[in-house]
Amino acid sequence: MSMALPDADSARLRLRQALHRAPLFADLDTASLAAVESQLSMLVLPGGTPLFHHGEVADAVYLVASGCLGVFRHDDGEDATEEPVLIAEITPGNIVGEMSLLSHTQRTRSVAALRDSEVWRLAQTSFDTLTTKHPEVLPALMRNVAVRNAMGPSKRRRQPRTFALLPAGPHVPSARFAVMLANALGRIGNEVQMLGSESLGEEPEWFAQCEMSSSFVLYRADATLTPWTSLCLRQADCLIVVRGADDGEPTRLPFEIEETQAGAVFHRRRELVLLHEEHDPRSGSTAPMLAGGVYGQHHHVRLDLPSDFDRLARLITGHAVGIVMAGGGARAFTHIGVIKALRASGVPIDLAGGTSMGAIVAAGVAARWSDEELAIRFRRAFVHRNPLRDYTLPLVSLYGGREVTKLLQTAFGDRHIEDLILPYYCVTANLTTSNADVHSTGLLWRWLRASVSLPGVLPPINDAGQIHVDGGVIDNLPVREMRRMGRGLTIGVDIDTAGALSAGADVGDSWSAWEFFRRLVWKRDETLPLPSIVRILLRSALVSSTARAHEDRAAADLLIVPPMHRFDLLDWTSFDAGVETGYRATMEALDKARTLPVGARLFVA
C-alpha cells in the first residue's frame, strides 16, 4: 500500500520548517543550515514501513519532516510480548538514530513509520563533518540524548488513538455503528473526529493536525480496497473490522487487512466487532468468525445497547476495567459480593478472568449474569446440592466429578468462551508441561471443569494427551495475564486462606480407624480436630502458589482481600455470609481508592 509521492516544493518547505525546529540544528546560521540541507536525502515511508531494525549498523541520523515514527523496544523475560513494544514517538522537527551514531554501536531499537511520513537522511560522513565544523551542535545533541534516556522505558503500553473502521461487506450498518462509537469515545475524550473519503486529498500534516486537536480519530474506510481504504490502513493505530454476527457464512474481507511487509517492525492491532440484533451470541457461533487468529480480540456489540458501545470504547482505548478472581473453595462466594458492590458503585467490568471457583464466578460475570442470577445459580448449585458427593474408588480421585460436570453443563450449556459477552480467560495447571495454561477459547464448561479439578479430589481433564488440573496449583490469582492484555486497570480479588487448616492440640501423628469412627457416630456434633483429606488437598494446592500470589497481588491496580478466615474452605452453607463479606470489603476498598490521586482511581465512580 504505497503512498503518493509528495510535491517537491512542498516537501522542501516542510524540511526547512523541521530544520528550524530540530534541536540539533537550532544554533546554526543560515549558510550552515543550507549546507546541511544540501546533504539530506528524502525518504517517503508509508505507514508501517521500517526505517531501521534492532541490531543493524548505524550509518545515518534521520530528521522527521511530516508524519510520525515509532521507536520499539525488544523485550525478553516472562512478561515479554510477541512483538516489540512501542516506547516513543518521533514527531516532525525531531531526530532519531543519533545515539547509536554517537556511540558507534549497532542499533539498540527498531524504528518504523506509524503514519505516512517524510524523513530526511543525513549520512554518517555528513554527520561527522557537521559536528566537526560546528561543535556547538553537540551540547544540543547531548541534551536531546539525555532527555530521552531520562524518560526511561515505559511499562504501560501505548494505547491507540486513531481507528480505521472496516466494514466487512456493503450491508454492514457502518454509518450507524461509527456514530454510536464516536459518541461513546466522546464520553472518554474531549474531541472525536470522524474522517471519510472526502479527506483523501489532504496532506500528511493535515491528518497530523487532526490527531493533535482530537482525543480520538475515526477513519471510516470503504468496503473495498479503494485509495481511501489504503490510507486508512496506513494511518490508524487499530484496525476494527465490523460485520454482522448473523450474516451467514463467515467471510474474510475482500482485501487483506494489512499487507505483509518483509521485515515489518510491528503489526497494527486488529480487532473484530460482531454486531447482534436484539440477542446475545448463540452457542458455538463465534469461533468460526475469528479467521484463525487474525484478530487480537473480538467484541460482541448490540446496536440497541449504548452500554455495549461504552464497553467497546473503553476496551479499544485502554480505559477498560478487568477483574481477576482467585480460587478458594467455598470462600470464593465472596466474589459474588465483590461484583455486587462494584456494580452498585458504578464501576464498569469489561474483562474477567480467574482460577478454580474464581473462574466459575468470573464466567458468570462474562456471561452478563445479573446480581440476582449470580446468587440464584450459585446457591442452587453449591448450597442446595453439594457437588462433592459422588464418591468413587479413589484410584485417581476421591470423587467421580460427574456432579461438577453436570452443574457446569447445566449453567453454561454448549457455550464457548468466545461466545461470552466480555473477554474472558481461565487458568489450569498443565501437569504435562508444568505450566499455568491460560484458556480464552474452547468449550467453556470443559475448561471450567479442568480449572476446578483439584488433584486427588476430582479427576483431571485430558486434552490431546496433556493433563490439566486446578489452576491454583500454579497460579491462583492470574493478575499478570490481565495486565499483559493491556486494556486498562486491573482489580484483583484474592481469597484470604489464613486459618484454612488446623488440627486440635491433642491430635497425635495418627488416628486409629476406631477413634475416627467413634467421633463420627457418637460425637458428630463436635468439630473434628483432624482435618479431612479433601481439606488437606485443597489447602496444599493453595499453598503451592502462595509465592506467586504475592507477585500477582502487587501487579493489581486495586487489590481486594475480603477477610474470609472465619469460613471453612468447604462450608457451602456460608454462602450469604461470604457474599456480604465481599460486599463490605469492596465498599471499603473503593472508599480508600477515592482518596488516591486522580490517575490512580479512574474507575471509581
C-alpha positions in Angstrom: 0.0 0.0 0.0 2.1 2.8 -1.3 1.5 6.5 -0.7 1.6 9.2 -3.4 4.9 11.0 -3.8 4.8 14.5 -2.3 5.2 17.7 -4.3 8.9 18.6 -4.4 8.4 22.2 -3.4 6.0 21.5 -0.5 8.3 18.7 0.7 11.3 21.1 0.7 9.2 23.7 2.7 8.4 21.0 5.3 12.1 20.1 5.5 13.1 23.7 6.2 10.4 24.0 8.9 11.6 20.8 10.5 15.3 22.0 10.4 14.4 25.2 12.3 12.5 23.2 14.9 15.1 20.5 15.4 17.4 21.0 18.5 20.4 19.6 16.6 20.3 22.5 14.1 18.8 25.3 16.2 22.1 27.1 16.7 23.3 27.0 13.0 23.4 30.1 10.9 21.6 30.4 7.6 24.6 29.3 5.5 25.3 26.3 7.7 21.7 25.3 7.5 21.8 25.5 3.8 24.9 23.3 3.7 23.2 20.7 5.9 20.1 20.8 3.7 22.2 20.0 0.6 23.4 16.8 2.3 20.0 15.5 3.2 18.1 13.0 1.1 14.4 12.4 1.4 12.7 9.0 2.2 9.0 8.6 1.8 7.7 6.0 4.3 4.2 4.7 4.0 2.7 3.9 7.4 4.0 0.6 8.8 7.3 0.7 6.8 10.5 0.1 8.8 13.2 2.7 8.9 15.8 0.5 10.6 15.9 -2.6 12.8 17.4 -3.5 16.1 21.0 -4.8 15.6 21.7 -3.1 12.3 24.8 -1.0 11.8 24.2 2.7 12.5 25.1 4.7 9.3 22.8 7.8 9.4 20.7 10.1 11.5 17.2 10.9 10.4 15.0 14.1 10.7 11.2 13.8 10.6 9.5 16.4 8.4 6.0 15.1 8.5 4.1 12.1 9.8 5.2 10.1 12.9 7.8 7.4 13.6 7.7 4.9 16.4 10.7 3.6 18.5 10.3 0.0 19.5 11.9 -1.9 22.4 12.6 -5.6 22.1 11.7 -7.3 25.5 12.8 -10.6 27.0 11.6 -12.5 30.0 8.2 -13.7 31.4 6.3 -10.5 30.7 7.6 -10.1 27.1 5.1 -9.6 24.3 5.3 -11.3 20.9 6.0 -8.1 19.1 8.4 -5.2 20.1 6.9 -2.6 22.4 6.4 1.0 21.3 8.2 3.2 23.7 8.5 6.6 22.0 7.0 8.6 19.1 9.2 10.9 16.9 7.2 13.8 15.6 8.1 16.4 12.9 11.1 18.5 13.9 12.8 15.7 15.9 15.7 13.4 15.0 16.2 9.7 15.6 19.2 7.4 15.3 21.8 9.8 16.8 22.5 7.7 19.9 23.9 4.7 18.1 25.8 7.0 15.7 27.5 8.8 18.5 28.4 5.6 20.3 29.5 3.8 17.1 27.3 0.8 18.1 24.6 -1.2 16.5 21.0 0.0 16.6 19.6 -0.8 20.0 16.0 -0.1 19.0 13.9 -0.6 15.9 12.1 2.4 14.2 9.2 2.3 11.8 6.6 4.8 10.4 3.4 4.9 12.4 1.8 7.1 9.8 2.6 8.1 6.2 5.9 10.0 6.8 8.6 12.1 5.2 12.0 11.5 6.7 15.3 13.1 5.6 18.5 11.1 5.9 21.9 12.6 7.0 24.6 10.0 6.3 27.3 9.4 8.9 30.1 11.1 6.9 27.9 14.2 6.6 27.0 14.0 10.3 30.7 13.7 11.3 31.5 16.7 9.1 28.7 18.7 10.7 29.9 18.0 14.3 33.5 18.7 13.4 32.8 22.1 11.7 30.1 23.1 14.1 30.9 21.7 17.6 28.2 24.0 19.0 25.6 21.4 17.9 27.0 18.8 20.3 25.5 20.3 23.5 22.1 20.4 22.0 22.5 16.9 20.7 23.6 15.6 24.1 20.7 17.3 25.8 18.4 15.5 23.4 20.0 12.2 24.3 19.9 12.9 28.0 16.2 13.8 27.9 15.3 10.6 26.0 17.3 8.5 28.4 15.8 10.2 31.5 12.3 9.3 30.3 13.3 5.6 30.6 11.2 2.7 29.2 7.5 2.8 29.9 5.9 -0.3 31.3 2.4 0.9 30.2 1.5 0.0 26.7 0.8 2.9 24.4 -2.9 3.0 23.7 -4.5 3.6 20.2 -5.9 7.0 19.4 -6.7 6.5 15.7 -9.0 3.8 14.4 -9.9 2.5 11.0 -13.4 1.2 10.8 -13.5 -1.5 8.1 -17.0 -2.8 7.1 -16.9 -6.5 6.0 -19.4 -6.0 3.2 -21.8 -3.4 1.8 -24.7 -4.4 4.1 -22.9 -3.6 7.4 -24.6 -0.6 9.1 -21.2 1.1 9.3 -22.5 4.7 9.4 -24.8 3.9 12.4 -22.0 2.0 14.1 -19.5 4.8 13.6 -21.8 7.4 15.1 -22.5 5.3 18.1 -18.8 4.5 18.7 -17.9 8.2 18.2 -20.5 9.1 20.9 -19.0 6.5 23.3 -15.4 7.7 22.6 -16.6 11.2 23.3 -17.6 10.2 26.8 -13.9 9.2 27.3 -12.1 12.0 25.5 -12.9 15.7 24.8 -12.9 15.7 21.0 -13.6 12.9 18.4 -13.1 13.5 14.7 -14.6 11.2 12.1 -13.0 11.3 8.7 -14.4 9.9 5.4 -13.2 9.6 1.8 -13.7 13.3 1.3 -10.4 13.7 3.2 -8.4 11.7 0.7 -6.5 14.6 -1.0 -5.3 16.1 2.2 -1.5 16.4 3.0 0.0 14.2 5.8 0.4 17.2 8.1 -3.4 17.8 7.9 -4.0 14.4 9.3 -1.4 15.0 11.9 -3.2 18.2 12.9 -6.5 16.3 13.2 -4.8 14.0 15.7 -3.2 16.8 17.6 -6.5 18.6 18.1 -8.5 15.5 19.0 -8.6 12.8 21.6 -9.5 10.2 19.0 -9.8 10.0 15.2 -12.1 7.5 13.4 -11.3 6.7 9.8 -14.4 5.4 8.0 -13.0 3.1 5.4 -14.8 1.8 2.3 -15.9 -1.8 2.0 -13.4 -2.4 -0.8 -9.7 -1.6 -1.2 -10.0 1.9 -2.5 -7.2 4.5 -2.3 -9.0 5.9 0.8 -9.2 2.5 2.4 -5.4 2.1 1.8 -4.8 5.4 3.5 -7.0 4.4 6.5 -5.0 1.2 6.9 -1.7 3.2 6.9 -2.9 5.9 9.3 -4.7 4.0 12.0 -3.3 2.6 15.3 -6.0 0.0 15.4 -7.9 -1.7 12.6 -11.5 -2.6 13.5 -13.4 -5.0 11.2 -17.2 -4.7 11.6 -19.6 -7.4 10.5 -23.0 -8.7 11.3 -23.0 -11.8 13.6 -25.9 -13.3 11.6 -24.6 -12.6 8.1 -24.5 -16.3 7.1 -21.2 -18.0 6.4 -18.1 -16.3 7.8 -16.3 -14.2 5.3 -13.0 -12.6 5.1 -12.6 -9.0 3.9 -12.4 -8.6 0.2 -8.8 -7.5 0.7 -6.0 -8.3 3.1 -6.3 -6.4 6.4 -2.7 -5.4 6.2 -0.1 -6.3 3.6 2.7 -8.5 4.8 5.9 -6.4 4.6 9.2 -8.0 4.6 11.0 -7.1 7.8 8.0 -5.4 9.3 8.7 -4.0 12.8 5.2 -4.1 14.1 1.6 -5.0 13.0 -1.3 -2.8 13.9 -3.8 -4.1 16.4 -6.6 -5.9 14.6 -9.9 -6.4 16.2 -13.3 -7.8 15.2 -16.7 -6.4 16.1 -19.7 -8.7 15.8 -23.0 -6.8 15.6 -26.0 -8.5 17.1 -29.7 -7.5 16.7 -31.6 -7.8 20.0 -29.9 -11.1 21.1 -26.7 -12.4 22.6 -24.3 -14.7 20.7 -25.6 -18.2 20.0 -23.6 -21.1 21.4 -20.7 -22.0 19.2 -21.4 -19.3 16.6 -18.4 -17.1 17.4 -15.3 -19.3 16.8 -15.9 -19.6 13.0 -15.9 -15.8 12.7 -12.4 -15.3 14.1 -10.5 -16.2 10.9 -7.9 -18.4 12.6 -6.3 -15.9 14.9 -6.1 -12.9 12.6 -7.8 -10.7 15.3 -6.2 -9.8 18.6 -9.5 -9.6 20.3 -13.2 -9.8 19.3 -16.2 -7.8 20.7 -19.9 -8.6 20.9 -21.9 -5.5 20.4 -25.7 -5.0 20.3 -26.7 -2.0 18.2 -29.6 -1.3 20.6 -27.4 -1.1 23.7 -25.3 2.1 24.2 -23.6 0.3 27.2 -22.1 -2.1 24.7 -20.5 0.8 22.8 -19.2 2.3 26.0 -17.6 -1.1 26.9 -16.1 -1.3 23.3 -14.7 2.3 23.6 -13.0 1.5 26.9 -11.5 -1.7 25.6 -10.0 -0.3 22.4 -8.6 2.8 24.1 -7.1 1.2 27.2 -9.7 2.6 29.7 -11.3 -0.8 30.5 -11.5 -2.4 33.9 -10.6 -6.1 34.2 -11.4 -8.2 37.3 -9.4 -11.3 38.3 -10.8 -13.8 40.8 -8.8 -16.3 42.9 -9.8 -19.8 43.8 -10.6 -20.8 47.4 -13.4 -23.4 47.6 -16.5 -22.1 49.4 -14.7 -18.9 50.4 -15.0 -17.9 46.7 -18.6 -17.0 47.3 -17.2 -13.6 48.4 -16.6 -12.9 44.7 -20.3 -12.5 44.3 -20.4 -9.8 46.9 -17.5 -8.1 45.3 -19.3 -7.9 41.9 -22.5 -6.7 43.6 -20.6 -3.8 45.2 -18.7 -2.8 42.1 -21.9 -2.7 40.1 -23.7 -0.7 42.8 -20.8 1.8 42.8 -20.9 2.3 39.1 -17.5 0.6 38.4 -17.6 -1.0 34.9 -16.4 -4.5 34.5 -15.2 -5.0 31.0 -13.0 -8.2 31.2 -12.9 -11.1 33.6 -10.6 -13.9 34.4 -9.9 -16.3 37.2 -8.8 -19.7 38.6 -10.8 -22.6 40.0 -14.0 -21.3 41.8 -13.0 -17.8 40.9 -13.0 -18.8 37.3 -16.6 -20.0 37.6 -17.8 -16.8 39.1 -15.9 -14.8 36.5 -17.5 -16.8 33.8 -20.9 -15.8 35.1 -19.8 -12.2 35.1 -18.5 -12.5 31.5 -21.9 -14.1 30.5 -23.5 -10.9 31.9 -25.5 -12.6 34.6 -27.2 -10.1 36.9 -26.6 -9.9 40.6 -29.8 -11.9 41.3 -28.9 -14.5 38.7 -25.4 -15.0 40.1 -26.9 -15.5 43.6 -29.6 -17.9 42.5 -27.4 -20.0 40.3 -24.6 -20.4 42.8 -27.0 -21.0 45.7 -28.8 -23.7 43.8 -25.6 -25.4 42.6 -23.5 -25.3 45.8 -25.8 -24.8 48.7 -28.9 -26.7 47.8 -26.9 -29.7 46.5 -23.3 -30.4 47.3 -21.4 -31.1 44.1 -18.8 -33.1 46.0 -20.9 -36.1 46.8 -20.3 -38.7 44.1 -17.6 -40.7 45.9 -15.7 -43.2 43.8 -13.0 -45.8 44.2 -10.0 -43.5 44.9 -7.7 -44.7 42.2 -7.5 -41.3 40.5 -9.6 -39.1 42.8 -12.0 -39.2 45.7 -14.9 -38.1 43.7 -16.0 -39.0 40.2 -16.6 -35.4 39.1 -19.9 -36.2 37.4 -21.9 -33.9 39.7 -19.5 -31.0 39.0 -19.6 -31.7 35.3 -23.4 -31.7 35.3 -23.8 -28.4 37.1 -21.3 -26.7 34.8 -23.1 -28.1 31.7 -26.4 -27.0 33.1 -25.2 -23.5 33.8 -23.3 -22.8 30.5 -24.6 -25.4 28.0 -22.6 -25.7 24.8 -21.4 -22.1 25.0 -17.8 -21.5 24.1 -15.5 -19.0 25.8 -15.6 -17.0 22.5 -19.4 -16.6 22.9 -19.1 -14.8 26.2 -20.1 -11.1 26.1 -17.0 -10.0 28.0 -13.4 -11.0 27.1 -12.6 -13.9 29.5 -10.0 -16.4 30.4 -9.5 -19.1 33.0 -6.3 -20.9 34.2 -5.4 -24.5 34.6 -2.2 -26.2 35.8 -0.8 -28.3 33.0 0.9 -31.2 34.7 2.4 -32.4 31.5 4.3 -29.2 30.8 4.5 -27.8 34.3 2.9 -24.6 33.1 -0.1 -22.5 34.0 -2.2 -22.6 30.8 -4.5 -19.7 30.0 -7.7 -20.6 28.1 -9.6 -17.9 26.2 -11.1 -20.2 23.6 -12.8 -23.6 23.6 -15.8 -25.2 25.3 -16.5 -23.2 28.4 -17.8 -25.9 30.8 -14.9 -28.2 30.0 -12.2 -25.7 30.8 -14.0 -24.7 34.0 -14.2 -28.3 34.9 -10.4 -28.5 34.4 -9.8 -25.3 36.4 -11.6 -26.7 39.5 -10.1 -30.3 39.2 -8.2 -30.3 42.5 -5.6 -33.1 42.3 -6.8 -36.1 44.3 -10.3 -34.6 44.7 -11.6 -34.5 41.1 -10.3 -36.4 38.1 -8.1 -34.3 35.8 -9.0 -33.3 32.3 -7.1 -34.9 29.4 -6.7 -32.6 26.4 -4.8 -34.0 23.5 -2.7 -36.1 25.9 -1.9 -33.2 28.3 -3.2 -33.4 31.8 -4.9 -30.3 33.3 -5.9 -29.8 36.9 -6.9 -26.9 39.2 -5.1 -23.7 38.2 -4.5 -22.8 41.8 -1.7 -25.4 41.9 0.5 -22.9 40.0 -1.3 -19.6 39.7 -4.3 -18.9 42.0 -4.6 -15.2 41.2 -3.7 -14.7 37.5 -3.5 -10.9 37.5 -0.4 -10.6 35.3 -2.3 -12.2 32.4 -4.8 -9.4 32.6 -2.1 -6.8 32.7 -0.4 -8.4 29.6 -3.7 -7.8 27.7 -3.0 -4.1 28.2 -6.7 -2.9 28.2 -6.6 -0.7 31.3 -6.9 -1.1 35.0 -7.0 -4.4 36.9 -8.9 -5.3 40.0 -7.5 -8.4 41.8 -9.8 -10.3 44.3 -7.7 -12.7 46.3 -9.0 -15.3 48.8 -7.7 -15.0 52.4 -6.6 -18.5 53.2 -5.3 -17.8 56.7 -6.5 -20.4 59.2 -7.7 -22.6 56.4 -6.3 -25.7 58.0 -5.6 -26.7 61.6 -5.9 -29.6 64.0 -6.7 -30.0 67.6 -3.8 -29.5 70.1 -4.3 -33.1 71.4 -4.2 -34.7 68.0 -1.3 -37.1 67.6 0.5 -38.2 64.4 -2.2 -40.6 63.5 -5.7 -41.7 64.5 -7.0 -45.2 64.6 -9.9 -46.1 62.4 -11.9 -46.8 65.6 -11.3 -43.3 67.0 -12.3 -41.7 63.8 -15.5 -43.8 63.6 -16.3 -43.1 67.2 -16.2 -39.4 66.7 -18.3 -39.7 63.5 -21.1 -41.7 65.3 -21.2 -40.5 68.9 -19.5 -37.1 68.8 -20.6 -36.0 65.3 -21.8 -32.6 66.6 -18.2 -31.8 67.7 -15.8 -30.1 65.2 -13.4 -32.8 64.3 -9.9 -31.7 65.4 -8.4 -33.7 62.5 -8.8 -32.0 59.0 -10.3 -34.2 56.3 -8.3 -35.4 53.3 -10.3 -33.0 51.0 -9.3 -30.0 53.1 -5.7 -31.1 53.2 -5.6 -31.5 49.4 -7.3 -28.1 48.8 -5.0 -26.3 51.2 -2.0 -28.0 49.7 -2.9 -26.7 46.3 -3.3 -23.2 47.5 0.0 -23.2 49.4 1.9 -24.2 46.3 1.0 -21.0 44.6 1.4 -18.6 47.6 4.7 -17.1 46.5 3.4 -16.3 43.0 0.2 -14.8 44.6 2.3 -12.2 46.3 3.7 -11.0 42.9 0.2 -11.1 41.4 -1.2 -9.0 44.3 1.5 -6.4 43.7 0.5 -6.3 40.0 -3.1 -5.3 40.6 -4.2 -1.7 40.4 -6.8 -2.3 43.1 -6.5 -5.3 45.4 -9.5 -6.6 47.4 -8.9 -9.3 50.0 -12.1 -10.0 51.9 -11.5 -11.3 55.5 -12.7 -14.9 55.0 -10.6 -16.7 57.7 -13.7 -17.4 59.7 -15.2 -19.6 56.9 -14.2 -23.1 56.1 -12.9 -23.9 52.6 -15.7 -26.5 52.2 -18.5 -24.8 54.1 -21.0 -24.3 51.3 -23.6 -23.1 53.8 -21.6 -19.9 54.4 -23.0 -18.5 51.1 -24.8 -15.5 52.4 -22.1 -14.5 54.9 -19.5 -14.8 52.3 -21.4 -12.6 49.8 -21.9 -10.0 52.5 -18.2 -10.1 53.5 -17.2 -9.5 49.9 -19.6 -6.6 49.5 -18.4 -4.8 52.6 -14.7 -5.3 51.8 -15.2 -3.9 48.3 -17.0 -0.8 49.5 -14.2 -0.2 52.0 -11.6 -0.7 49.2 -13.4 1.8 46.9 -13.7 4.4 49.7 -9.9 4.2 50.1 -9.4 4.3 46.4 -11.3 7.6 46.2 -8.6 9.2 48.3 -5.8 8.3 45.8 -4.6 10.7 43.1 -6.9 11.0 40.1 -4.8 9.0 37.8 -4.9 6.0 40.1 -8.7 5.9 40.6 -10.1 6.3 37.1 -12.6 3.5 37.6 -14.0 4.8 40.9 -17.4 6.5 40.5 
